[in-house]
Amino acid sequence: MKDAPWQARARAAGLTQKLIAKLTGRNENSVGRSLAGERQTADAPGPYIAVILAWEIMTPEQRDRWIAAVGQERSASS
């Protein structure tokens, strides 16, 4: 089956559903369904598109800092 446009773009950028879920604080299955166009909710796929666009313009170092910052924030709020 062919990927939906945002699924293909995420894959081309090296993003997985799992990583998008981590960066957005959403469920991995929800990310997949949203990017595939299966869900019509108020908050999707906008946040996922923003993550994909940001990821595309970041350097590898910026990406690493973003992932680390999300992990630290989640640890601090637990």
Helices and strands as residue ranges (DSSP letters): H 5-13, H 17-24, H 28-35, H 46-57, H 60-77
